[in-house]
């Protein structure tokens, strides 16, 4: 009887985990310009969801590489979405984005984003999806252009 109940519990818990993974597999985010971004719309492209904050020195350091990546690859094989957390107000974010010449879309981070993508222990954190829409890496800390391009060439391995 105990084995049966444990088996049933494992089956039920695996269904909940599958539902959670399915919910995170096709996020829908709205950027500061009001444009909606859904993972399924970027099939065939790598997608980087980069969590950052205006007070974060490593975030500041990685922005030029992310801008360069986005500008070079956006027409063919890459989408970058920046998600800002822990900011004072929208004007602070806009000023930061303008100062850093951030050309990729910026999303204001909130609980809905965390529910769809996942939480981050550190800033910056980048969630990297392959062209099939599968999450292949969670990169904590600075992400560089060469790191991402290497990952793209290796197929995410």
C-alpha positions in Angstrom: 0.0 0.0 0.0 2.8 2.4 0.9 4.6 1.7 -2.5 1.3 2.4 -4.3 0.8 5.7 -2.5 4.4 6.8 -3.1 4.1 5.9 -6.8 0.8 7.9 -7.0 2.4 10.8 -5.2 5.4 10.7 -7.7 3.1 10.6 -10.6 1.0 13.5 -9.4 4.1 15.6 -8.6 5.6 14.9 -12.0 2.4 16.2 -13.6 2.7 19.4 -11.6 6.3 19.8 -12.6 5.4 19.2 -16.3 2.7 21.9 -16.0 5.2 24.3 -14.5 7.7 23.7 -17.2 5.0 24.0 -19.9 4.0 27.4 -18.4 7.5 28.7 -18.6 8.1 27.3 -22.1 6.1 30.0 -23.9 6.4 33.2 -21.9 4.6 36.4 -22.9 6.3 39.7 -21.9 5.4 43.3 -22.8 8.3 45.7 -23.3 8.4 49.4 -22.3 7.3 50.4 -25.8 4.1 48.3 -25.4 5.3 45.5 -27.8 4.5 41.9 -26.7 7.2 39.3 -27.0 6.2 35.6 -26.9 8.8 32.9 -27.0 6.9 30.9 -29.7 7.2 34.0 -32.0 11.0 33.6 -32.1 11.1 30.0 -33.3 14.3 29.6 -35.3 16.1 32.2 -33.3 18.2 32.0 -30.1 16.5 34.0 -27.3 18.3 35.7 -24.5 16.3 37.0 -21.5 18.7 39.0 -19.5 17.8 40.1 -16.0 19.6 43.2 -14.9 19.4 46.3 -12.5 20.5 49.9 -12.9 22.7 49.7 -9.7 24.5 46.5 -10.9 28.2 47.1 -12.1 28.4 43.7 -13.9 25.2 44.5 -15.7 26.7 47.8 -16.9 29.8 45.9 -18.1 27.8 43.3 -20.2 25.5 45.8 -21.9 27.9 46.7 -24.8 28.3 43.0 -25.7 24.5 42.5 -25.6 23.9 45.5 -27.8 26.6 44.3 -30.2 25.1 40.8 -30.3 21.6 42.1 -30.8 22.6 44.6 -33.5 24.6 41.9 -35.4 22.2 39.0 -35.1 18.7 40.3 -34.7 17.7 40.1 -38.4 18.8 36.4 -38.7 19.2 34.3 -35.6 19.0 36.0 -32.2 16.6 38.0 -30.0 17.7 39.8 -26.8 15.1 40.9 -24.2 16.4 42.9 -21.2 14.4 42.6 -18.0 15.1 45.3 -15.4 14.5 44.6 -11.7 14.8 46.6 -8.5 14.6 50.1 -10.1 13.3 53.4 -8.5 11.0 54.4 -11.4 10.4 54.2 -15.1 12.3 57.5 -15.8 15.4 56.0 -14.1 15.2 53.0 -16.4 14.6 55.2 -19.5 17.7 57.3 -18.7 19.9 54.3 -18.1 18.7 52.7 -21.4 19.4 55.9 -23.3 22.8 56.4 -21.7 23.8 52.8 -22.5 22.4 52.9 -26.1 20.5 49.7 -25.4 18.9 48.9 -28.7 17.1 45.7 -27.6 13.6 45.7 -26.0 13.4 46.3 -22.3 10.8 44.8 -20.0 10.0 46.1 -16.5 10.5 43.1 -14.3 7.8 42.0 -11.9 6.3 38.9 -10.3 4.6 37.9 -13.6 8.0 37.8 -15.3 9.5 35.7 -12.5 6.6 33.3 -12.7 7.0 32.8 -16.4 10.8 32.8 -16.8 12.2 32.0 -13.3 13.9 33.7 -10.4 17.5 34.9 -10.3 19.9 34.6 -7.4 22.3 37.2 -8.8 22.3 40.1 -11.2 22.9 39.7 -14.0 21.3 36.4 -15.0 20.6 35.4 -18.5 18.1 32.7 -19.6 19.2 31.3 -23.0 16.7 29.5 -25.2 17.7 27.6 -28.3 16.0 28.1 -31.7 13.4 25.3 -30.8 12.3 27.4 -27.8 14.0 25.1 -25.2 15.8 26.7 -22.2 19.4 25.4 -22.6 21.3 27.6 -20.2 20.9 29.8 -17.2 24.1 32.0 -17.1 24.6 33.7 -13.8 26.9 36.7 -13.9 28.3 38.5 -17.0 27.4 37.1 -20.4 29.8 38.0 -23.2 29.3 38.1 -27.0 31.9 35.4 -27.4 30.2 33.2 -24.9 26.8 33.5 -26.6 28.3 33.0 -30.1 30.2 29.9 -28.9 27.0 28.5 -27.4 25.1 29.2 -30.7 27.8 27.5 -32.7 27.8 24.4 -30.4 24.0 24.1 -30.5 23.7 25.0 -26.8 26.1 22.4 -25.4 
